[in-house]
């Protein structure tokens, strides 16, 4: 989930990801600094104020410094069960197109994290993923080595995969489950994946689907080999019911997301709505979906600005009124 990975002045001297001046202004609640962070894919959590956000940025910089030092001294570094080598670092130019995708869709551009080519053990169909830690903030992105020389592998496209994972990194403080995958899949190149890609909210959903599919296969195999007289439909029932439940839940999620976006257009420009929804928590999206009257929306926005630093930034960046801040560093 990166753009200009570990930028360097020279082979051994790393530039800071965020200037000390920016972090200092951030700790003082400077709205311009907050807007700049938002534009670079760092969003405030519900429980964060300017000071705690600044502490998170300092933790990120310190963790990245230690990581870079280990890479320089040892040529490789380990994060949990993952080992990466300095020579396998993803070059910055591979993130130019994914950064354009996230900027176009969601108005953010991450340029402060590291990426590496890695083939994890046992990762037969592995495409890529992000390792991120919160609130002791650190992010590391990995994609399989096949992407080093070509933009696609099996059903994966490198640019789409990178943009998708960049979305997860930017939203880490929002602690979303319902809309996390739905929003990240808006980077997909096909309408089918954009609509249905987020049907599995969390790993438990996909594990349950795979488990029921394996159970169906075993039942069908046993029926074919040992009990051909048994009817076929009972073996299909659990998987069919689970898929029907997933579909019903997903259609409800998409309907509420669409309604929330429609309600936001009562105040915000239509071309900003997707970026706004991207910065919302699950609870906020559900609340927005119920605010069909403009006056109710305006009251809700006023309350959120008073209680949430993130919404102060959202209003500063996206409000149609003339108090925008310029997020350009």
ZIJOVEN-V236575 format. One record per residue. N is the residue number from 1. SS is DSSP state (H for helix, E for strand, - for the rest). PHI is phi in whole degrees, -180 to 180 (* if undefined). Layout:
{{N	SS	PHI} {N	SS	PHI}}
//
This chain:
{{1	-	*} {2	-	-132} {3	-	-134} {4	-	-110} {5	-	-56} {6	-	17} {7	-	-61} {8	E	-132} {9	-	-78} {10	-	-145} {11	-	-61} {12	-	-121} {13	-	-114} {14	E	-92} {15	-	-74} {16	-	-69} {17	-	-69} {18	-	-131} {19	-	-65} {20	H	-65} {21	H	-63} {22	H	-63} {23	H	-65} {24	H	-65} {25	H	-65} {26	H	-61} {27	H	-63} {28	-	-91} {29	-	81} {30	-	-65} {31	H	-66} {32	H	-61} {33	H	-66} {34	H	-63} {35	H	-66} {36	H	-63} {37	H	-63} {38	H	-58} {39	H	-67} {40	-	-100} {41	-	83} {42	-	-116} {43	-	-106} {44	-	-75} {45	-	-80} {46	-	-61} {47	-	-99} {48	-	-106} {49	-	-110} {50	H	-61} {51	H	-67} {52	H	-70} {53	H	-66} {54	H	-62} {55	H	-64} {56	H	-65} {57	H	-66} {58	H	-65} {59	H	-64} {60	H	-61} {61	H	-65} {62	H	-69} {63	H	-63} {64	H	-67} {65	H	-61} {66	H	-64} {67	H	-64} {68	H	-61} {69	H	-64} {70	H	-62} {71	H	-60} {72	H	-68} {73	H	-81} {74	H	-112} {75	-	80} {76	E	-157} {77	E	-147} {78	E	-122} {79	E	-127} {80	-	53} {81	-	-95} {82	E	-109} {83	E	-121} {84	E	-123} {85	E	-111} {86	H	-58} {87	H	-69} {88	H	-99} {89	E	-65} {90	-	-72} {91	-	-70} {92	H	-57} {93	H	-64} {94	H	-72} {95	H	-101} {96	H	-66} {97	H	-68} {98	H	-57} {99	H	-65} {100	H	-65} {101	H	-65} {102	H	-69} {103	H	-67} {104	H	-67} {105	H	-82} {106	H	-128} {107	-	61} {108	-	-143} {109	-	-149} {110	-	-80} {111	-	-134} {112	-	-134} {113	-	-128} {114	E	-103} {115	E	-140} {116	E	-144} {117	E	-86} {118	-	-145} {119	-	-116} {120	-	-63} {121	-	-61} {122	-	78} {123	-	-91} {124	-	-59} {125	-	-109} {126	-	-67} {127	-	-107} {128	E	174} {129	E	-164} {130	E	-115} {131	E	-97} {132	E	-139} {133	E	-124} {134	-	-151} {135	-	-90} {136	-	-74} {137	-	-69} {138	E	-161} {139	E	-136} {140	E	-142} {141	E	-115} {142	E	-130} {143	E	-134} {144	-	-68} {145	H	-64} {146	H	-57} {147	H	-78} {148	H	-66} {149	-	-117} {150	-	-146} {151	-	-80} {152	E	-136} {153	E	-154} {154	-	51} {155	-	-97} {156	E	-99} {157	E	-116} {158	H	-57} {159	H	-63} {160	H	-65} {161	H	-63} {162	H	-64} {163	H	-64} {164	H	-60} {165	H	-71} {166	H	-60} {167	H	-63} {168	H	-64} {169	H	-63} {170	H	-67} {171	-	-97} {172	H	-58} {173	H	-77} {174	H	-84} {175	-	53} {176	-	-90} {177	-	-125} {178	-	-65} {179	-	-109} {180	H	-61} {181	H	-72} {182	H	-57} {183	H	-71} {184	H	-64} {185	H	-75} {186	H	-70} {187	H	-82} {188	-	-66} {189	-	-89} {190	-	-118} {191	H	-64} {192	H	-62} {193	H	-69} {194	H	-63} {195	H	-86} {196	H	-100} {197	-	-60} {198	-	-95} {199	-	-67} {200	-	-91} {201	-	-68} {202	-	-146} {203	H	-55} {204	H	-59} {205	H	-65} {206	H	-70} {207	H	-64} {208	H	-64} {209	H	-62} {210	H	-64} {211	H	-61} {212	H	-68} {213	H	-67} {214	H	-65} {215	H	-62} {216	H	-63} {217	H	-61} {218	H	-64} {219	H	-65} {220	H	-68} {221	H	-66} {222	H	-63} {223	H	-65} {224	H	-68} {225	H	-92} {226	-	-124} {227	-	-132} {228	-	-65} {229	-	-79} {230	-	-69} {231	-	-69} {232	-	-84} {233	H	-64} {234	H	-61} {235	H	-70} {236	H	-84} {237	H	-60} {238	H	-59} {239	H	-67} {240	H	-63} {241	H	-64} {242	H	-65} {243	H	-65} {244	H	-64} {245	H	-65} {246	H	-59} {247	H	-65} {248	H	-61} {249	H	-63} {250	H	-66} {251	H	-62} {252	H	-65} {253	H	-61} {254	H	-67} {255	H	-64} {256	H	-68} {257	H	-64} {258	H	-64} {259	H	-68} {260	H	-61} {261	H	-63} {262	H	-62} {263	H	-66} {264	H	-65} {265	-	-68} {266	-	-67} {267	-	-130} {268	-	-96} {269	-	-60} {270	H	-59} {271	H	-77} {272	H	-103} {273	H	-64} {274	H	-64} {275	H	-65} {276	H	-65} {277	H	-61} {278	H	-62} {279	-	-95} {280	-	-97} {281	-	-77} {282	H	-57} {283	H	-64} {284	H	-67} {285	H	-63} {286	H	-63} {287	H	-67} {288	H	-64} {289	H	-65} {290	-	-98} {291	-	-96} {292	-	-82} {293	-	-96} {294	H	-61} {295	H	-65} {296	H	-67} {297	H	-63} {298	H	-63} {299	H	-64} {300	H	-62} {301	H	-62} {302	H	-63} {303	H	-65} {304	H	-68} {305	H	-62} {306	H	-74} {307	H	-106} {308	-	-131} {309	H	-64} {310	H	-60} {311	H	-75} {312	H	-62} {313	H	-69} {314	H	-57} {315	H	-66} {316	H	-67} {317	H	-86} {318	H	-120} {319	-	-63} {320	-	-72} {321	-	-78} {322	-	-94} {323	-	-118} {324	-	-62} {325	-	-103} {326	-	-92} {327	-	-80} {328	-	-65} {329	-	-59}}
//
